[in-house]
Amino acid sequence: MRAGLARTIATATIAASAVAVSIPASADDIDSTASGNSVDLYGRNAENVRRHTSDVPPELRVLEFQRAGACQVAGGTANDRGLATVLNGDCPYGTDEPPACEEGVALQPLWRRTRPTPEEAWSTWDLAAWYSCPEEIFALTIEDFQRLKLAAPALTVQPDRGWVLVNKETIVYTDRSKQDLRTAVLGQDIDVEAEPASWTWTWGDSSKPTTTTKAGRPYPHQTVWHKYEQLGTAKISLTATWKGRWRLAGHTTWHDVLGTAETTATSGQFEIRELRTTLVDPGP
């Protein structure tokens, strides 16, 4: 039986209270040479539905999930649903070997059974999702990454006295500190590292923002600054773009997050002044 085989379940009513969760409905045989993205997506969705059903009291359930080994009945093929599970009885030809995972042990196939109402009999168990590696089911998506509570970057403005001089360098800098976080995906703890990839400085005047890969440095070794050309007031905003990586808690293999997140910090308002020189009569 091919490791790329996957089946997905259709919309189902979880309980008599009409709570419903939907995932794609398809019984296509996905070839093992395919990219695997669809298999991973369906497996993640099926796991999410399984978690929802576990919150419903058993006596009210019309949909149940369980993980168990799989086997193929005599003469059966994937396309004609020739799949069996030990949940439905003996597998005379033994169960399939799980695929090798990058790290950890593959999760067994996920099976479902249904019944029209809580008072009626259950159906036999049917395949909902094929073998899945933990890093596929519990992967940290870009949406998960962007929902994390990343700290805004530290923003320092020099001089820090409530005013700066027109046509003189106003110096800015931040830091390159990484952030270590812990989150959970479908109940699985995930370690996350976030690292700044770039910074965008918005100066609060009519000039265009400046994007750098430098965090800047304080005076007298400054590397990022701005010269204001008009008198008035301004605030500086700093948007940090974060790249990330994640791993399953207790594992050693890191995976890159396929996207970035942003956080923003804004300085207090300051005045832009002009410094004038005045001749003073020194007297006799």
URRA-V943048 format. One record per run of one state. SS is the DSSP state (2 for helix, 1 for strand, 0 for the rest). FROM is the first residue (numbers start at 0). TO is the last residue. If there is no record, write none. Layout:
# URRA-V943048
SS,FROM,TO ; SS,FROM,TO
This chain:
# URRA-V943048
0,0,6 ; 1,7,7 ; 0,8,10 ; 1,11,12 ; 0,13,13 ; 1,14,14 ; 0,15,18 ; 1,19,20 ; 0,21,24 ; 1,25,25 ; 0,26,35 ; 2,36,53 ; 0,54,56 ; 2,57,59 ; 1,60,60 ; 0,61,61 ; 1,62,66 ; 0,67,68 ; 1,69,71 ; 0,72,81 ; 1,82,84 ; 2,85,87 ; 0,88,105 ; 1,106,106 ; 0,107,108 ; 1,109,113 ; 0,114,124 ; 1,125,128 ; 0,129,130 ; 1,131,131 ; 0,132,132 ; 2,133,136 ; 0,137,140 ; 2,141,146 ; 0,147,154 ; 1,155,157 ; 0,158,161 ; 1,162,164 ; 0,165,167 ; 1,168,172 ; 0,173,177 ; 1,178,184 ; 0,185,186 ; 1,187,201 ; 0,202,208 ; 1,209,211 ; 0,212,223 ; 1,224,226 ; 0,227,230 ; 1,231,233 ; 0,234,235 ; 1,236,247 ; 0,248,253 ; 1,254,255 ; 0,256,259 ; 1,260,265 ; 0,266,268 ; 1,269,272 ; 0,273,283
